[in-house]
Amino acid sequence: MCGITGGIWTEPGLSVEAATLERMVDVLAHRGPDDSGTYVSEYRVRPGRETMPGVALGHRRLSIIGLATGHQPMANEDESVWVVFNGEIYNFGRLRRRLEGSGHRFRTESDTEVLVHLYEDEGRDMLGHLEGMFSFAVWDARRCQLLLARDRLGQKPLVYRHEPGRLLFASELKSLLEVPGVPRRIDPQALDEYLAYQYVPHPRTILEGIHKLPPAHWALWRDGRLETGCYWRPDFNRVDRRPRQEMADELRKTLTDAVQKRLQSEVPLGAFLSGGVDSTIVVGLMKDLTDEPVRTFSIGFPVAEYDETRYARLAAEQFGTVHEEFRVEPDAVDVLDKLVWHFDEPFADSSAVPTWYVAQLTRQHVTVALTGDGGDELFAGYPRYRAVALASRFDRLPAGLRSVLAGRYWQLLPSSPRQKSIIRRGKRFVEVLRQTPWRRYFDWISIFNEAQRAALYTDEMVGSLPDADPIQFLLLAAARSAGRDPVTQTSLTDLLTYLPCDLMTKVDIASMAHGLECRQPFLDHRVVELAARMPVVYKYRRNRGKRILLETFADLIPRPIRRRRKMGFGVPLDAWFRGPLSGMARAVLLDTRTTARGYFRPETVTALLDDHQSGRFDHSYRLWSLLVLELWQRRWLD
């Protein structure tokens, strides 16, 4: 795994100087501690011929395959095509044999060189041939064009800034901020979306003028113009009606093959083992595909509600893994400061904390780790899908009965300050029953819903917002599966939104901060396409998801894991904001430096702090979002 960066320009005054490129590369050193390289082609005006734009490519390398020969930037034989690449191409061996058969000659053993020669043959169409996780840039000197691309599910990041006369790109936003003159202005719409989702959805970033390339997209720069497009768009409205056993057999074969492909490595390899269904299946398949015991890693916390280690231990014992169990007492203040630097944007998913620790400790033993990410979205595993299914049944009731069931008398139930209490969840469910299905779902997943954001914002902040609703990000994704049942449509929408913008961002940044590569077999695009075609009854019934996973891989899943409730991968935020973060949160969020920014009403923030610290209500997720935002501004803007 690696970090990439660079730019292309047609205005001499916007050139990326060698010293600037070095800084852009160096700030990504954590992503690639093993090697670095740069390539620069100066802007040239050739009399009577086409002007050659200036090009700069930079790379930091984490060596996984082709250890001795994978230096980047990498070129073809005549150096007319150059590439910088972050990721893994799992089918590179088959592609290499095909390319060699058509006359291409290889000088290295790395998967990177496949990209160079495949581009020579296929151009932009090369993307449909790749199996893997990737972001890369290809400079084509003959055509004077630069191609950027990102993998289908958004496992690897890519940000860019396009302005008149120049395009800049990088794996992480902090690399672009090393370029003199790149503005650091918050995009109010992105800020509004962040407070709703706990992340900034693509294609925006928190900064005006800098964008994320969405998953499964390419961007082509030529003659100063940037064109973008999507290269993978499976039909999510298609339903495969084959018998369940036939689809289960295909699932077993396809996921096994996906795991096997992700075992390619010339460095030590292991797996995260959380004690949940998905990671247990991955480790079980790894055991059957390797001769040596699998190395597995889990992390535990002293708060029982957030500790899954006993389930991970069960799976490790069943598979005979070499198991490392880490128990940590998170340092809330210290880790928060590190997360703010590495994540570049405000990112308020608190599960980044345990992910950070498990990546840090795992890297002490291996360089590559397989994970179970993606199973919940593909096989309807999140508890919130139960609410979706129940609400969809409510929507089919007569209007009068719906009015009674959603009436105000539900609000007479006693309140609970606990975020995950049954009463709190029940009241939140009923409160939004009268809304449209997607407005309802948006409210359920929002950190600050529409009314709460309105109460939080100053008049100045409200006046800066465009006439745009953050729900549009969900609705655009939901339209891809409009013909499906509510549970399937919601889970596939999460696959296109929550998974790349939250989960994959979290895993990529937290792991690469420590030079650890994570691979996700469930996100093999063949597994995704198969799962998306399955009828909902194969995945979700009797108020429980992952049915076909539990049945297909029953031999790999210990009974206590099959029967357990899903546990979130998180930290005790509620206790932190009444303990180690209480003083810090109040001091930071009510500081004149914070209030002078003009975004939030101090009296609303004060009420959130008072309600939480008195125990009247659990606002920990909202306070975490606000604290992360302010600390991010102090690190990157002030």
DRENFIKOL-582078 format. One line per 4 residues: number of its first residue (from 1); their letters; for each residue x, y, z of C-alpha. Coordinates in Angstrom, 3 decimals, padded with zeros to 6 digits, m for minus. Example, Ala and Ser with C-alpha at 12.3 -4.5 7.8 and 13.67 -1.06 7.14 Angstrom:
<pts>
1 = as = 012.300 m004.500 007.800 ~ 013.670 m001.060 007.140
</pts>
This chain:
<pts>
1 = mcgi = 000.000 000.000 000.000 ~ 001.242 003.441 m000.762 ~ 000.656 007.163 m001.014 ~ 000.485 009.006 m004.320
5 = tggi = 000.546 012.696 m005.177 ~ 001.295 015.061 m008.018 ~ m000.060 017.527 m010.521 ~ m000.223 018.707 m014.115
9 = wtep = m000.179 022.333 m015.278 ~ m000.272 024.561 m018.346 ~ 000.465 027.837 m016.552 ~ 004.160 028.277 m015.689
13 = glsv = 003.237 030.276 m012.602 ~ 001.327 027.240 m011.258 ~ 004.149 024.724 m011.623 ~ 004.802 022.177 m008.899
17 = eaat = 008.431 022.815 m008.073 ~ 010.740 019.956 m007.083 ~ 010.929 021.166 m003.480 ~ 007.130 021.376 m003.292
21 = lerm = 006.771 017.866 m004.701 ~ 009.198 016.557 m002.088 ~ 007.059 018.066 000.666 ~ 003.898 016.611 m000.903
25 = vdvl = 005.568 013.200 m000.861 ~ 007.131 013.467 002.586 ~ 003.861 014.296 004.333 ~ 002.593 010.878 003.110
29 = ahrg = 005.582 008.983 004.554 ~ 003.350 007.051 006.992 ~ 001.543 005.461 004.023 ~ 004.790 004.191 002.525
33 = pdds = 007.724 003.892 004.921 ~ 009.819 001.652 002.638 ~ 010.646 003.819 m000.378 ~ 009.898 007.094 m002.129
37 = gtyv = 010.267 008.486 m005.632 ~ 009.421 011.426 m007.857 ~ 009.186 012.223 m011.546 ~ 009.037 015.724 m013.026
41 = seyr = 008.589 016.783 m016.644 ~ 008.821 020.557 m017.037 ~ 006.308 022.670 m018.916 ~ 007.607 023.257 m022.443
45 = vrpg = 006.569 025.439 m025.356 ~ 007.748 023.745 m028.544 ~ 007.793 026.009 m031.633 ~ 005.354 024.795 m034.242
49 = retm = 004.282 021.864 m032.101 ~ 001.883 021.099 m029.255 ~ 002.779 022.663 m025.917 ~ 003.778 020.051 m023.335
53 = pgva = 002.195 020.557 m019.926 ~ 004.322 020.256 m016.837 ~ 003.869 017.044 m014.855 ~ 004.920 016.034 m011.357
57 = lghr = 004.379 012.563 m009.876 ~ 005.288 011.507 m006.346 ~ 005.125 008.227 m004.484 ~ 005.667 006.680 m001.055
61 = rlsi = 005.855 002.904 m000.997 ~ 004.826 000.190 001.427 ~ 006.440 m002.893 m000.116 ~ 004.119 m005.911 m000.344
65 = igla = 004.746 m007.568 m003.754 ~ 007.881 m007.320 m005.919 ~ 009.867 m006.061 m002.955 ~ 013.099 m005.395 m004.826
69 = tghq = 011.696 m004.106 m008.120 ~ 008.573 m002.085 m007.387 ~ 010.023 001.432 m007.239 ~ 007.646 004.170 m008.402
73 = pman = 006.912 006.295 m010.359 ~ 007.141 003.505 m012.940 ~ 007.298 003.842 m016.737 ~ 007.024 001.751 m019.879
77 = edes = 010.051 001.023 m022.066 ~ 010.230 004.387 m023.838 ~ 009.034 006.385 m020.807 ~ 006.003 007.707 m022.655
81 = vwvv = 003.638 006.309 m019.980 ~ 004.210 006.801 m016.254 ~ 002.171 005.606 m013.272 ~ 001.922 006.163 m009.533
85 = fnge = m000.252 003.575 m007.825 ~ m001.727 002.922 m004.377 ~ m003.314 m000.466 m003.747 ~ m003.239 m004.070 m004.888
89 = iynf = m004.282 m005.669 m008.175 ~ m005.235 m009.216 m007.219 ~ m005.492 m010.565 m010.771 ~ m002.202 m009.047 m011.922
93 = grlr = m000.681 m012.477 m012.623 ~ m003.368 m013.366 m015.161 ~ m003.227 m009.895 m016.705 ~ 000.553 m010.093 m016.953
97 = rrle = 000.438 m013.413 m018.802 ~ m002.064 m011.958 m021.258 ~ 000.051 m008.866 m021.836 ~ 003.221 m010.889 m022.299
101 = gsgh = 001.357 m012.987 m024.847 ~ 000.591 m009.853 m026.843 ~ 004.246 m008.762 m026.886 ~ 004.740 m006.624 m023.777
105 = rfrt = 008.023 m007.084 m021.919 ~ 008.170 m006.773 m018.142 ~ 011.135 m005.590 m016.091 ~ 009.717 m006.083 m012.577
109 = esdt = 007.654 m008.570 m010.558 ~ 005.241 m005.949 m009.211 ~ 001.565 m005.506 m009.978 ~ 002.250 m001.834 m010.724
113 = evlv = 003.877 m002.615 m014.074 ~ 000.701 m004.367 m015.223 ~ m001.054 m000.980 m015.068 ~ 001.498 000.614 m017.405
117 = hlye = 001.167 m002.012 m020.131 ~ m002.569 m002.521 m019.712 ~ m003.033 001.206 m020.228 ~ m000.963 001.026 m023.423
121 = degr = m003.391 m001.593 m024.782 ~ m006.718 m000.478 m023.332 ~ m006.461 003.176 m022.325 ~ m009.251 004.120 m019.949
125 = dmlg = m011.011 000.808 m020.650 ~ m008.310 m000.878 m018.569 ~ m010.410 m000.237 m015.476 ~ m012.948 m002.932 m016.294
129 = hleg = m010.179 m005.550 m016.263 ~ m008.844 m004.791 m012.784 ~ m009.713 m006.783 m009.669 ~ m008.486 m005.073 m006.543
133 = mfsf = m008.387 m001.944 m004.452 ~ m006.623 001.017 m005.972 ~ m006.196 004.639 m006.751 ~ m003.682 005.643 m009.388
137 = avwd = m002.574 008.286 m011.861 ~ m001.305 007.550 m015.378 ~ 000.580 010.230 m017.331 ~ 000.427 009.647 m021.092
141 = arrc = 003.070 011.873 m022.705 ~ 002.031 011.010 m026.273 ~ m001.574 012.113 m025.758 ~ m000.671 014.806 m023.203
145 = qlll = m003.293 013.517 m020.774 ~ m003.479 012.407 m017.160 ~ m005.865 009.663 m016.039 ~ m006.953 009.321 m012.407
149 = ardr = m008.948 006.322 m011.179 ~ m010.371 004.842 m007.982 ~ m011.515 001.285 m007.190 ~ m015.132 000.156 m007.363
153 = lgqk = m015.990 000.258 m003.649 ~ m013.837 003.205 m002.573 ~ m011.306 001.234 m000.555 ~ m008.460 003.553 m001.541
157 = plvy = m008.817 007.357 m001.408 ~ m008.084 010.003 m004.039 ~ m008.618 013.769 m003.713 ~ m007.986 016.441 m006.317
161 = rhep = m008.115 020.175 m006.967 ~ m008.862 021.389 m010.492 ~ m008.329 025.064 m011.225 ~ m007.645 027.041 m014.406
165 = grll = m004.211 025.978 m015.579 ~ m003.601 023.146 m013.081 ~ m004.800 019.853 m011.624 ~ m003.443 018.556 m008.301
169 = fase = m004.138 015.108 m006.823 ~ m003.138 013.020 m003.796 ~ m004.054 010.106 m001.570 ~ m004.625 012.495 001.321
173 = lksl = m005.735 016.104 001.473 ~ m002.735 017.115 003.602 ~ m000.466 016.524 000.602 ~ m002.332 019.126 m001.476
177 = levp = m002.026 021.623 001.366 ~ 001.757 021.540 000.908 ~ 001.294 023.389 m002.410 ~ 001.698 027.159 m001.951
181 = gvpr = m001.469 029.094 m002.610 ~ m003.956 026.246 m002.175 ~ m006.776 027.931 m000.202 ~ m008.014 026.597 003.116
185 = ridp = m011.638 027.755 003.224 ~ m014.378 025.637 004.752 ~ m017.221 024.718 002.425 ~ m020.415 025.506 004.425
189 = qald = m022.378 022.822 002.578 ~ m019.737 020.237 003.445 ~ m019.868 021.355 007.081 ~ m023.647 020.933 007.099
193 = eyla = m023.293 017.445 005.645 ~ m020.589 016.523 008.154 ~ m022.823 017.365 011.096 ~ m025.555 015.182 009.605
197 = yqyv = m023.498 012.151 008.565 ~ m020.356 012.359 010.802 ~ m018.282 012.461 007.601 ~ m018.115 014.664 004.506
201 = phpr = m019.755 012.764 001.604 ~ m018.079 012.563 m001.785 ~ m017.515 014.366 m004.067 ~ m017.029 017.243 m001.629
205 = tile = m014.283 017.646 000.933 ~ m014.465 020.004 003.879 ~ m012.445 022.564 001.881 ~ m013.825 024.590 m000.998
209 = gihk = m012.300 023.676 m004.350 ~ m010.964 020.257 m003.333 ~ m012.941 017.148 m004.239 ~ m012.932 013.408 m003.679
213 = lppa = m013.024 011.189 m006.743 ~ m016.054 008.950 m006.013 ~ m015.699 005.153 m005.978 ~ m015.744 003.430 m009.387
217 = hwal = m014.910 006.718 m011.129 ~ m012.189 008.010 m013.410 ~ m011.099 011.556 m014.174 ~ m009.276 012.473 m017.382
221 = wrdg = m007.343 015.758 m017.737 ~ m006.505 016.956 m021.235 ~ m005.910 020.451 m022.636 ~ m006.831 021.997 m019.290
225 = rlet = m010.247 020.326 m019.157 ~ m011.273 017.649 m016.667 ~ m013.812 014.988 m017.596 ~ m015.128 012.447 m015.087
229 = gcyw = m017.164 009.276 m015.439 ~ m018.240 006.008 m013.811 ~ m016.835 002.670 m015.054 ~ m018.753 000.206 m012.828
233 = rpdf = m022.496 000.424 m012.318 ~ m024.099 m002.973 m011.644 ~ m027.848 m003.294 m011.979 ~ m029.010 m003.191 m008.358
237 = nrvd = m032.619 m003.703 m009.457 ~ m031.909 m007.166 m010.786 ~ m033.078 m010.064 m008.575 ~ m031.687 m013.580 m009.061
241 = rrpr = m034.461 m016.092 m008.337 ~ m032.300 m019.229 m008.294 ~ m032.796 m021.658 m005.394 ~ m031.166 m020.569 m002.165
245 = qema = m028.812 m023.552 m002.015 ~ m027.542 m022.838 m005.500 ~ m026.782 m019.242 m004.551 ~ m025.238 m020.373 m001.263
249 = delr = m022.881 m022.671 m003.155 ~ m021.883 m019.819 m005.443 ~ m021.365 m017.539 m002.450 ~ m019.059 m020.068 m000.800
253 = ktlt = m017.020 m020.472 m003.956 ~ m016.840 m016.749 m004.746 ~ m015.914 m015.611 m001.248 ~ m013.334 m018.391 m000.901
257 = davq = m011.735 m017.273 m004.142 ~ m011.782 m013.658 m002.933 ~ m009.963 m014.636 000.261 ~ m007.411 m016.692 m001.671
261 = krlq = m006.604 m013.766 m003.978 ~ m006.001 m011.560 m000.950 ~ m003.430 m013.942 000.509 ~ m000.848 m012.855 m002.088
265 = sevp = 001.991 m011.257 m000.162 ~ 005.742 m011.332 000.238 ~ 005.508 m009.931 003.773 ~ 003.876 m011.258 006.993
269 = lgaf = 000.083 m011.459 006.747 ~ m002.723 m011.926 009.273 ~ m006.309 m010.922 009.998 ~ m008.395 m008.765 012.311
273 = lsgg = m010.644 m011.046 014.361 ~ m013.397 m009.143 016.134 ~ m015.527 m012.070 017.242 ~ m018.282 m011.145 014.800
277 = vdst = m019.677 m013.279 011.985 ~ m017.843 m011.613 009.092 ~ m014.276 m011.647 010.397 ~ m014.802 m015.185 011.724
281 = ivvg = m015.778 m016.399 008.241 ~ m012.740 m014.709 006.678 ~ m010.354 m016.305 009.183 ~ m012.034 m019.692 008.770
285 = lmkd = m011.531 m019.559 005.019 ~ m007.931 m018.405 005.479 ~ m007.276 m021.476 007.633 ~ m008.472 m023.778 004.849
289 = ltde = m006.313 m021.997 002.248 ~ m002.979 m021.830 004.082 ~ m000.512 m024.373 005.383 ~ 000.659 m022.299 008.327
293 = pvrt = m001.512 m021.200 011.267 ~ m003.263 m017.897 010.609 ~ m002.127 m014.933 012.692 ~ m005.112 m013.111 014.184
297 = fsig = m005.487 m009.914 016.186 ~ m008.229 m008.536 018.398 ~ m008.500 m005.639 020.789 ~ m010.347 m005.307 024.058
301 = fpva = m011.299 m002.469 026.361 ~ m011.920 m002.459 030.117 ~ m015.611 m001.542 029.584 ~ m017.552 m004.790 029.050
305 = eyde = m020.117 m003.167 026.744 ~ m017.336 m002.504 024.205 ~ m015.260 m005.678 024.647 ~ m015.646 m008.556 022.164
309 = trya = m012.445 m010.431 022.963 ~ m014.110 m013.513 024.425 ~ m015.869 m014.156 021.117 ~ m012.679 m013.557 019.154
313 = rlaa = m010.959 m016.053 021.458 ~ m013.606 m018.688 020.632 ~ m012.982 m018.330 016.909 ~ m009.203 m018.322 017.386
317 = eqfg = m009.401 m021.566 019.370 ~ m011.607 m023.230 016.759 ~ m009.234 m022.361 013.915 ~ m006.001 m022.863 015.846
321 = tvhe = m004.727 m019.391 015.012 ~ m001.696 m017.681 016.500 ~ m003.798 m015.152 018.338 ~ m002.708 m011.813 019.755
325 = efrv = m005.185 m010.175 022.098 ~ m004.490 m006.560 022.991 ~ m006.171 m004.881 025.947 ~ m005.844 m001.129 026.026
329 = epda = m007.054 001.786 028.098 ~ m007.631 004.446 025.431 ~ m006.084 007.830 026.073 ~ m008.954 009.966 024.803
333 = vdvl = m007.030 013.225 024.561 ~ m003.864 011.789 023.037 ~ m005.548 009.643 020.391 ~ m007.954 012.438 019.420
337 = dklv = m005.033 014.710 018.576 ~ m003.472 012.005 016.376 ~ m006.739 011.250 014.595 ~ m007.258 014.922 013.782
341 = whfd = m003.861 015.071 012.053 ~ m004.187 011.838 010.098 ~ m007.808 012.130 008.958 ~ m007.315 015.529 007.244
345 = epfa = m011.054 016.230 007.373 ~ m013.367 016.301 010.378 ~ m014.324 012.639 010.872 ~ m016.575 011.851 013.820
349 = dssa = m017.022 008.075 013.745 ~ m015.708 007.196 017.205 ~ m014.931 003.630 016.091 ~ m011.855 005.202 014.497
353 = vptw = m010.365 005.015 018.014 ~ m010.372 001.194 018.402 ~ m009.494 000.837 014.714 ~ m006.477 003.083 015.322
357 = yvaq = m005.307 000.970 018.263 ~ m005.803 m002.416 016.627 ~ m003.941 m001.248 013.498 ~ m001.100 000.176 015.583
361 = ltrq = m000.663 m003.042 017.551 ~ m001.201 m005.387 014.596 ~ 001.539 m003.650 012.615 ~ 004.038 m004.753 015.236
365 = hvtv = 003.519 m008.323 013.988 ~ 002.392 m008.242 010.321 ~ 002.279 m005.861 007.358 ~ m001.007 m007.061 005.808
369 = altg = m004.307 m007.850 007.559 ~ m007.571 m009.185 006.122 ~ m010.806 m007.805 007.579 ~ m014.526 m008.585 007.496
373 = dggd = m015.658 m005.141 006.322 ~ m018.644 m005.080 003.969 ~ m020.591 m008.027 005.322 ~ m023.186 m005.893 007.104
377 = elfa = m024.040 m003.806 004.049 ~ m024.113 m006.761 001.659 ~ m026.114 m009.132 003.872 ~ m028.337 m006.751 005.879
381 = gypr = m026.490 m007.129 009.157 ~ m027.030 m003.766 010.859 ~ m029.674 m003.610 013.615 ~ m031.159 m000.504 011.988
385 = yrav = m032.473 m002.663 009.147 ~ m034.939 m004.113 011.637 ~ m036.351 m000.623 012.074 ~ m036.524 m000.239 008.299
389 = alas = m038.437 m003.514 007.957 ~ m040.834 m002.626 010.787 ~ m041.447 000.880 009.448 ~ m042.161 m000.491 005.969
393 = rfdr = m044.895 m002.658 007.479 ~ m046.253 000.414 009.283 ~ m046.394 002.274 005.934 ~ m048.801 m000.363 004.587
397 = lpag = m051.354 000.184 007.396 ~ m054.497 002.310 006.890 ~ m053.901 006.041 007.388 ~ m056.068 006.269 010.498
401 = lrsv = m054.296 003.450 012.275 ~ m050.894 004.919 011.321 ~ m051.969 008.219 012.883 ~ m052.923 006.515 016.160
405 = lagr = m049.730 004.461 016.357 ~ m047.561 007.511 015.686 ~ m049.544 009.740 018.027 ~ m048.143 012.017 020.677
409 = ywql = m048.978 009.718 023.572 ~ m045.773 007.818 022.826 ~ m043.908 010.874 024.070 ~ m045.356 010.274 027.545
413 = lpss = m043.008 007.316 027.931 ~ m040.166 008.106 030.356 ~ m036.985 009.310 028.707 ~ m033.625 007.608 029.006
417 = prqk = m030.305 009.434 028.837 ~ m028.565 006.398 027.383 ~ m027.925 006.530 023.647 ~ m028.641 002.832 023.067
421 = siir = m031.438 002.207 025.547 ~ m034.543 000.396 024.316 ~ m036.844 003.267 025.401 ~ m034.652 005.847 023.652
425 = rgkr = m034.568 003.816 020.448 ~ m038.300 003.137 020.597 ~ m039.171 006.813 020.993 ~ m036.779 007.802 018.218
429 = fvev = m038.403 005.184 015.969 ~ m041.934 006.417 016.652 ~ m041.051 010.119 016.380 ~ m040.343 009.841 012.661
433 = lrqt = m042.936 007.280 011.581 ~ m045.061 009.916 009.843 ~ m042.171 010.964 007.599 ~ m041.382 009.565 004.158
437 = pwrr = m039.189 006.420 004.297 ~ m035.962 008.143 003.274 ~ m036.481 011.212 005.436 ~ m037.156 008.809 008.274
441 = yfdw = m033.988 006.804 007.646 ~ m031.941 009.984 007.312 ~ m033.174 011.126 010.722 ~ m032.284 007.773 012.261
445 = isif = m028.688 007.878 011.061 ~ m028.105 011.622 011.503 ~ m025.890 012.875 014.304 ~ m027.657 016.258 014.194
449 = neaq = m031.016 016.045 012.441 ~ m032.476 018.978 010.516 ~ m034.133 020.608 013.526 ~ m031.049 020.161 015.692
453 = raal = m028.783 021.717 013.075 ~ m031.183 024.641 012.703 ~ m031.033 025.246 016.465 ~ m027.247 024.979 016.423
457 = ytde = m026.442 027.350 013.544 ~ m026.032 031.102 013.828 ~ m027.837 033.350 011.367 ~ m024.495 033.890 009.634
461 = mvgs = m024.046 030.134 009.122 ~ m027.616 029.731 007.848 ~ m027.071 032.561 005.388 ~ m023.953 030.889 003.978
465 = lpda = m025.710 027.606 003.173 ~ m026.845 026.905 m000.397 ~ m030.360 025.738 m001.131 ~ m029.342 022.087 m000.806
469 = dpiq = m030.477 019.331 001.548 ~ m027.876 016.799 002.827 ~ m030.411 014.023 002.252 ~ m029.760 014.334 m001.491
473 = flll = m026.588 012.275 m001.049 ~ m028.719 009.382 000.223 ~ m031.448 009.849 m002.362 ~ m029.049 009.728 m005.308
477 = aaar = m027.656 006.425 m004.060 ~ m031.103 005.046 m003.222 ~ m032.256 005.666 m006.789 ~ m029.832 002.952 m007.926
481 = sagr = m032.040 000.284 m006.302 ~ m035.463 001.943 m006.415 ~ m037.174 m001.263 m007.523 ~ m036.079 m003.354 m004.552
485 = dpvt = m037.668 m004.023 m001.153 ~ m036.942 m001.510 001.655 ~ m034.282 m003.577 003.463 ~ m032.344 m004.366 000.295
489 = qtsl = m032.626 m000.804 m000.966 ~ m031.384 000.586 002.346 ~ m028.471 m001.822 002.637 ~ m027.362 m001.156 m000.951
493 = tdll = m027.637 002.567 m000.314 ~ m025.372 002.133 002.704 ~ m022.973 000.220 000.445 ~ m022.711 003.257 m001.829
497 = tylp = m022.585 005.911 000.912 ~ m021.725 004.851 004.450 ~ m019.264 002.159 003.430 ~ m016.882 004.225 001.251
501 = cdlm = m017.263 007.545 003.069 ~ m017.131 006.235 006.622 ~ m015.920 002.643 006.967 ~ m013.345 002.591 004.183
505 = tkvd = m012.064 006.033 005.115 ~ m011.693 004.919 008.719 ~ m009.882 001.689 007.878 ~ m007.619 003.229 005.252
509 = iasm = m006.505 006.195 007.356 ~ m006.162 004.325 010.663 ~ m004.231 001.438 009.110 ~ m002.030 003.473 006.780
513 = ahgl = m001.108 005.769 009.668 ~ 000.889 002.779 010.882 ~ 002.019 001.377 007.521 ~ m000.460 m001.519 007.673
517 = ecrq = m002.333 m002.723 004.605 ~ m005.925 m003.942 005.129 ~ m007.749 m006.108 002.590 ~ m011.505 m006.766 002.476
521 = pfld = m012.582 m010.036 000.767 ~ m016.296 m009.186 001.101 ~ m015.660 m006.190 m001.168 ~ m014.475 m008.267 m004.086
525 = hrvv = m016.760 m006.898 m006.794 ~ m017.963 m010.406 m007.725 ~ m019.074 m011.006 m004.132 ~ m020.791 m007.611 m004.136
529 = elaa = m022.630 m008.268 m007.386 ~ m023.763 m011.702 m006.199 ~ m025.006 m010.428 m002.842 ~ m026.805 m007.502 m004.486
533 = rmpv = m028.803 m009.908 m006.697 ~ m030.016 m012.071 m003.820 ~ m033.693 m011.895 m002.817 ~ m034.143 m010.262 000.561
537 = vyky = m035.558 m013.456 002.103 ~ m032.188 m015.134 001.573 ~ m030.463 m012.459 003.642 ~ m033.066 m011.074 006.045
541 = rrnr = m036.015 m012.784 007.722 ~ m037.563 m013.061 011.164 ~ m035.954 m009.762 012.113 ~ m032.431 m011.014 011.562
545 = gkri = m029.937 m010.393 008.789 ~ m027.043 m012.419 007.349 ~ m029.185 m015.561 007.128 ~ m027.442 m016.945 004.065
549 = llet = m024.026 m016.216 005.584 ~ m024.945 m018.011 008.803 ~ m026.263 m021.026 006.870 ~ m023.551 m021.199 004.206
553 = fadl = m020.649 m020.900 006.632 ~ m022.212 m022.610 009.656 ~ m019.236 m024.978 009.834 ~ m016.890 m022.025 010.400
557 = iprp = m018.888 m020.055 012.969 ~ m018.928 m021.181 016.626 ~ m022.460 m021.401 017.999 ~ m022.095 m018.525 020.519
561 = irrr = m021.013 m016.230 017.670 ~ m023.930 m017.331 015.482 ~ m026.396 m016.514 018.237 ~ m024.934 m013.303 019.638
565 = rkmg = m026.298 m009.831 019.035 ~ m024.217 m007.505 016.933 ~ m021.955 m005.295 019.022 ~ m020.751 m001.944 017.765
569 = fgvp = m016.989 m001.402 017.477 ~ m016.746 001.690 019.621 ~ m015.570 003.417 022.774 ~ m017.466 004.737 025.823
573 = ldaw = m017.949 008.278 024.550 ~ m020.747 009.003 027.024 ~ m018.428 008.294 029.970 ~ m015.530 010.170 028.357
577 = frgp = m017.585 013.366 028.130 ~ m018.413 013.073 031.823 ~ m014.806 012.184 032.636 ~ m011.503 012.758 030.778
581 = lsgm = m013.045 014.894 028.010 ~ m015.509 016.894 030.099 ~ m013.233 019.800 030.957 ~ m011.525 019.809 027.586
585 = arav = m014.829 019.812 025.680 ~ m016.202 022.765 027.601 ~ m012.956 024.717 027.399 ~ m012.585 024.164 023.650
589 = lldt = m016.189 024.438 022.480 ~ m016.991 027.589 024.459 ~ m013.639 029.268 023.908 ~ m013.801 032.690 022.201
593 = rtta = m011.544 031.295 019.472 ~ m014.295 028.767 018.667 ~ m017.311 031.028 019.000 ~ m015.625 033.724 016.884
597 = rgyf = m015.834 031.430 013.857 ~ m019.524 032.278 013.750 ~ m020.892 028.822 012.936 ~ m022.695 027.801 016.133
601 = rpet = m024.828 029.438 018.804 ~ m022.878 029.302 022.099 ~ m026.097 028.890 024.100 ~ m026.999 025.737 022.117
605 = vtal = m023.539 024.265 022.640 ~ m023.719 025.114 026.332 ~ m027.069 023.317 026.605 ~ m025.614 020.207 024.957
609 = lddh = m022.695 020.185 027.399 ~ m024.906 020.804 030.426 ~ m027.471 018.160 029.486 ~ m024.784 015.573 028.891
613 = qsgr = m022.571 016.237 031.884 ~ m025.578 016.316 034.235 ~ m026.721 012.926 032.945 ~ m030.040 014.269 031.619
617 = fdhs = m029.273 013.165 028.051 ~ m026.543 011.430 026.092 ~ m025.203 013.945 023.563 ~ m021.819 012.251 023.300
621 = yrlw = m021.937 011.685 019.532 ~ m022.870 015.312 018.912 ~ m020.207 016.616 021.285 ~ m017.596 014.366 019.679
625 = sllv = m018.544 015.748 016.248 ~ m018.217 019.340 017.444 ~ m014.960 018.714 019.301 ~ m013.362 016.909 016.336
629 = lelw = m014.420 019.766 014.063 ~ m012.907 022.490 016.233 ~ m009.664 020.602 016.861 ~ m009.411 019.969 013.122
633 = qrrw = m009.776 023.682 012.409 ~ m007.084 024.517 014.936 ~ m004.727 021.999 013.362 ~ m005.328 022.694 009.669
637 = ld = m006.792 026.205 009.327 ~ m005.485 028.455 012.105
</pts>
